[in-house]
């Protein structure tokens, strides 16, 4: 295994971690790492692997917005609620490093829903929003793992 392959593997792992803990642009890191590998290897197989990874990651990015969006629309949670959650997640990240982002997001969604629908309905609405965000992360994660698996196959083949 070459140094480039080791660095690409580390970058893919960091990208996957960035999807789980959304601090880094995970999908872009994974795609960029595979691109660096394809440029280094520069074989037709490497470029096919890069194309497959691009399709997988782009497809995952599209699906990660479509599926949760439908779930949120069906549950009646507006985009404004997610925006408030994202804003408080950003603030929380700096107030309580790492875990503050999650606490801030949940608190922001809950407060926005409490103001919108009242205390009795805020809990179910918050759970629906969190479920949708979880599905979004899961879709992106599956796409990244599939891209990583395609890259591993490409490394073995080349």
C-alpha positions as a Markdown table, in Angstrom:
| # | Residue | x | y | z |
|---|---|---|---|---|
| 1 | Unk | 0.0 | 0.0 | 0.0 |
| 2 | Unk | 1.4 | 3.4 | -1.0 |
| 3 | Unk | 1.6 | 6.5 | 1.0 |
| 4 | Unk | -1.1 | 8.1 | -1.2 |
| 5 | Unk | -3.4 | 5.2 | -0.5 |
| 6 | Unk | -2.9 | 5.5 | 3.2 |
| 7 | Unk | -3.5 | 9.2 | 3.1 |
| 8 | Unk | -6.6 | 8.7 | 1.0 |
| 9 | Unk | -7.9 | 6.1 | 3.4 |
| 10 | Unk | -7.4 | 8.5 | 6.3 |
| 11 | Unk | -9.2 | 11.3 | 4.4 |
| 12 | Unk | -12.1 | 9.0 | 3.6 |
| 13 | Unk | -12.3 | 8.0 | 7.3 |
| 14 | Unk | -12.2 | 11.7 | 8.3 |
| 15 | Unk | -14.9 | 12.4 | 5.7 |
| 16 | Unk | -17.1 | 9.6 | 7.1 |
| 17 | Unk | -16.6 | 11.0 | 10.6 |
| 18 | Unk | -17.5 | 14.4 | 9.3 |
| 19 | Unk | -20.9 | 13.0 | 8.2 |
| 20 | Unk | -21.5 | 11.4 | 11.6 |
| 21 | Unk | -20.5 | 14.6 | 13.4 |
| 22 | Unk | -21.4 | 17.3 | 10.9 |
| 23 | Unk | -18.4 | 19.6 | 11.5 |
| 24 | Unk | -16.6 | 18.8 | 8.3 |
| 25 | Unk | -18.0 | 18.5 | 4.7 |
| 26 | Unk | -17.8 | 14.7 | 4.8 |
| 27 | Unk | -19.1 | 13.9 | 1.3 |
| 28 | Unk | -16.8 | 16.4 | -0.3 |
| 29 | Unk | -13.8 | 15.0 | 1.7 |
| 30 | Unk | -14.6 | 11.5 | 0.5 |
| 31 | Unk | -15.0 | 12.6 | -3.1 |
| 32 | Unk | -11.9 | 14.7 | -2.9 |
| 33 | Unk | -9.8 | 11.9 | -1.5 |
| 34 | Unk | -11.0 | 9.5 | -4.2 |
| 35 | Unk | -10.1 | 12.2 | -6.8 |
| 36 | Unk | -6.6 | 12.5 | -5.4 |
| 37 | Unk | -6.2 | 8.7 | -5.6 |
| 38 | Unk | -7.5 | 8.7 | -9.2 |
| 39 | Unk | -5.1 | 11.5 | -10.2 |
| 40 | Unk | -2.2 | 9.6 | -8.6 |
| 41 | Unk | -3.0 | 6.2 | -10.1 |
| 42 | Unk | -4.2 | 7.6 | -13.4 |
| 43 | Unk | -5.6 | 4.4 | -14.9 |
| 44 | Unk | -8.9 | 3.8 | -16.6 |
| 45 | Unk | -10.0 | 1.7 | -13.6 |
| 46 | Unk | -9.2 | 4.5 | -11.2 |
| 47 | Unk | -11.3 | 6.9 | -13.2 |
| 48 | Unk | -14.2 | 4.5 | -13.4 |
| 49 | Unk | -14.0 | 4.1 | -9.6 |
| 50 | Unk | -14.0 | 7.9 | -9.3 |
| 51 | Unk | -17.0 | 8.1 | -11.6 |
| 52 | Unk | -18.9 | 5.4 | -9.5 |
| 53 | Unk | -18.0 | 7.2 | -6.3 |
| 54 | Unk | -19.2 | 10.5 | -7.8 |
| 55 | Unk | -22.6 | 9.0 | -8.8 |
| 56 | Unk | -23.0 | 7.3 | -5.4 |
| 57 | Unk | -22.2 | 10.5 | -3.4 |
| 58 | Unk | -24.2 | 12.8 | -5.7 |
| 59 | Unk | -27.2 | 10.4 | -5.5 |
| 60 | Unk | -26.8 | 10.2 | -1.7 |
| 61 | Unk | -26.8 | 14.0 | -1.5 |
| 62 | Unk | -30.0 | 14.3 | -3.6 |
| 63 | Unk | -31.8 | 11.6 | -1.6 |
| 64 | Unk | -30.7 | 13.0 | 1.7 |
| 65 | Unk | -32.7 | 16.1 | 1.0 |
| 66 | Unk | -35.7 | 14.5 | -0.7 |
| 67 | Unk | -36.6 | 11.8 | 1.8 |
| 68 | Unk | -36.4 | 13.8 | 5.0 |
| 69 | Unk | -38.1 | 16.7 | 3.3 |
| 70 | Unk | -41.1 | 14.5 | 2.6 |
| 71 | Unk | -41.1 | 13.3 | 6.2 |
| 72 | Unk | -41.0 | 16.8 | 7.5 |
| 73 | Unk | -43.7 | 18.0 | 5.2 |
| 74 | Unk | -45.9 | 15.1 | 6.2 |
| 75 | Unk | -45.4 | 15.8 | 9.9 |
| 76 | Unk | -46.0 | 19.5 | 9.4 |
| 77 | Unk | -42.6 | 20.7 | 10.6 |
| 78 | Unk | -41.6 | 23.9 | 8.6 |
| 79 | Unk | -38.1 | 24.7 | 7.3 |
| 80 | Unk | -38.1 | 27.7 | 9.7 |
| 81 | Unk | -37.9 | 25.2 | 12.6 |
| 82 | Unk | -34.9 | 23.6 | 11.2 |
| 83 | Unk | -33.3 | 26.9 | 10.6 |
| 84 | Unk | -33.7 | 27.9 | 14.2 |
| 85 | Unk | -32.3 | 24.5 | 15.2 |
| 86 | Unk | -29.3 | 25.0 | 12.9 |
| 87 | Unk | -28.7 | 28.5 | 14.3 |
| 88 | Unk | -28.7 | 27.2 | 17.9 |
| 89 | Unk | -26.5 | 24.3 | 16.9 |
| 90 | Unk | -24.0 | 26.8 | 15.5 |
| 91 | Unk | -24.1 | 28.8 | 18.8 |
| 92 | Unk | -24.0 | 25.6 | 20.9 |
| 93 | Unk | -20.9 | 24.4 | 19.0 |
| 94 | Unk | -18.9 | 27.3 | 20.4 |
| 95 | Unk | -20.5 | 27.4 | 23.8 |
| 96 | Unk | -20.1 | 23.7 | 24.6 |
| 97 | Unk | -17.6 | 22.3 | 22.1 |
| 98 | Unk | -18.7 | 19.2 | 20.1 |
| 99 | Unk | -21.8 | 18.2 | 22.1 |
| 100 | Unk | -23.1 | 21.7 | 22.2 |
| 101 | Unk | -24.0 | 21.4 | 18.5 |
| 102 | Unk | -26.4 | 18.6 | 19.2 |
| 103 | Unk | -27.8 | 20.1 | 22.3 |
| 104 | Unk | -28.3 | 23.4 | 20.5 |
| 105 | Unk | -30.0 | 21.8 | 17.5 |
| 106 | Unk | -32.5 | 19.9 | 19.7 |
| 107 | Unk | -33.1 | 22.9 | 21.9 |
| 108 | Unk | -33.6 | 25.2 | 18.9 |
| 109 | Unk | -36.1 | 22.8 | 17.2 |
| 110 | Unk | -38.0 | 22.3 | 20.4 |
| 111 | Unk | -38.2 | 26.0 | 21.2 |
| 112 | Unk | -39.3 | 26.9 | 17.6 |
| 113 | Unk | -41.9 | 24.1 | 17.7 |
| 114 | Unk | -43.1 | 25.2 | 21.2 |
| 115 | Unk | -43.6 | 28.7 | 19.9 |
| 116 | Unk | -45.3 | 27.5 | 16.8 |
| 117 | Unk | -47.6 | 24.7 | 18.1 |
| 118 | Unk | -47.5 | 25.0 | 21.9 |
| 119 | Unk | -46.0 | 22.9 | 24.6 |
| 120 | Unk | -48.2 | 19.8 | 24.1 |
| 121 | Unk | -47.3 | 19.3 | 20.5 |
| 122 | Unk | -43.7 | 20.5 | 20.6 |
| 123 | Unk | -42.3 | 17.1 | 21.7 |
| 124 | Unk | -43.8 | 15.0 | 18.9 |
| 125 | Unk | -42.8 | 17.7 | 16.3 |
| 126 | Unk | -39.3 | 17.8 | 17.7 |
| 127 | Unk | -39.0 | 14.0 | 17.5 |
| 128 | Unk | -40.3 | 14.1 | 13.9 |
| 129 | Unk | -37.7 | 16.7 | 13.0 |
| 130 | Unk | -34.9 | 14.7 | 14.7 |
| 131 | Unk | -36.0 | 11.5 | 12.9 |
| 132 | Unk | -35.8 | 13.3 | 9.6 |
| 133 | Unk | -32.4 | 14.7 | 10.3 |
| 134 | Unk | -31.3 | 11.2 | 11.4 |
| 135 | Unk | -32.5 | 9.7 | 8.1 |
| 136 | Unk | -30.7 | 12.4 | 6.2 |
| 137 | Unk | -27.4 | 11.6 | 8.0 |
| 138 | Unk | -28.0 | 7.8 | 7.5 |
| 139 | Unk | -28.5 | 8.3 | 3.8 |
| 140 | Unk | -25.4 | 10.3 | 3.4 |
| 141 | Unk | -23.5 | 7.8 | 5.5 |
| 142 | Unk | -24.6 | 4.9 | 3.4 |
| 143 | Unk | -23.5 | 6.7 | 0.2 |
| 144 | Unk | -20.1 | 7.4 | 1.7 |
| 145 | Unk | -19.6 | 3.8 | 2.9 |
| 146 | Unk | -20.6 | 2.6 | -0.6 |
| 147 | Unk | -18.1 | 5.0 | -2.2 |
| 148 | Unk | -15.4 | 3.9 | 0.3 |
| 149 | Unk | -16.1 | 0.3 | -0.6 |
| 150 | Unk | -15.9 | 1.1 | -4.3 |
| 151 | Unk | -12.5 | 2.8 | -3.7 |
| 152 | Unk | -11.2 | -0.3 | -1.8 |
| 153 | Unk | -12.3 | -2.5 | -4.7 |
| 154 | Unk | -10.5 | -0.1 | -7.1 |
| 155 | Unk | -7.3 | -0.2 | -4.9 |
| 156 | Unk | -7.4 | -4.0 | -4.9 |
| 157 | Unk | -8.0 | -4.2 | -8.7 |
| 158 | Unk | -5.3 | -1.6 | -9.7 |
